[in-house]
């Protein structure tokens, strides 16, 4: 049976987070298109992409490696959301921060569960 990353709650919520980031950044100033907008979108997309790639690999250690990358992208996104909020680029910064925290908890929880099985 093929392992399917789509069944992981961490991947599902990360995909929802990407949609939220795209929606939020669509209202950013035009001069940020290649700056903060692009950075936030890349960091957000990196999360479900790395969860999926790690899940497709052969082994728990490789999955943990990719979950670590996803976690790093979440930390980067957390910082960028904070910055965009401080610059008053959008009003949903706190709401988006909550989604980042939720996905971070799921990714860290998944990693902890895998470590317990090693």
N, C-alpha and C positions, 0 to 999 in steps of 0.2 A: 504494500500500500504506500502510495506517495504521501510524504508529509506535506501538509498544506498550511502555510503561514496565515492564510485568511481566517483560520479558526482561532487564532490568538487574539485575545482581547487587547493586548498591548498594540498589536498591528492595527486592529480596527479603530481604536481610539486615536492612534497616531495619524491615521488617514483623516479622521474627523478634524484633528488639529491642523493638518495641512490645509484643509478647506477653510477653516477659520482664519488662518494666517493670510491666505490669498484674499479672502473677503476684506479683512482689516487693512491690508496693505494697498488695496485697490483705491483707497481714498487718500493715500499719502501724497505729498506734494510731488509734482512732476520731476523736480530736480533730484529727488531721491530714488528715481526709477532704477538707476544703476548703482545706488549706494545701499541704504538701509532696506529698501524694499527687496532688492535682489538678495541681500545677505539673509534676511529673515526667511524668505521663501526657500532658499537653498538649505538652510539649517533645518527647517521644518520637513522638507522632502527627504532629507537624509535619514530621519528617524524611521519611518516605516520601511524605507528602502534597505536600511541596514538590518532591521529586524527580519525582513523577508530573506535577505541574502544569507544571514547567519543561520536561519532556520533551514535553508536549503543545503547547507554544508554538511559534511560527514563528521559529526561528533559534537559533543557538548562543549569542549574547549574552544572550538571555532565559533560556536554560537555565542559563547560568553564574550569572545573578542568583539564580535559585531554588536552585541548588546552594549558593550563598553563604548563603542563608537557612537551608537545611538544616544547613549547617556551624555556623552560629550556634546553632541549636537543639541540636545535639550538644554544643557547648561548655556551653550552659546545663544540659543533662542531666548532663554530666560533673560539674559543680559540685553539682548537687542530689543525685546519687548519693553523692558524697563526704560531703556534709552528712548525709544519711540514715545513712550508715555511721558517721560520728562520733557521731551520736545513738543508735547501737545499735538502729536500727529494723529492721535485717535483717542476716543473716549473709552474704548473697551479694553484698555490695557490690563485692568485688574481681572476682568473676566478671562482674557486670554492667558494671563498669568496662572489662573486657576486651572485651565486646561493643560498648560505645560506641566504644572505640578502633578496633575492626575496621571498624565502619560508617563512622567518620570517615575512615579510610584509603581506603575504597572511594569515598566521596563526593569526597574531595580528588583521588584518582587519576583519577576520571571528569572532574573539572574540568580537571585538568592535561592530560589527553588532548584535551579539546575545545579548550583554549587553543593547543595545538601545531598544531591544524588551522586556526586562524584566520589 
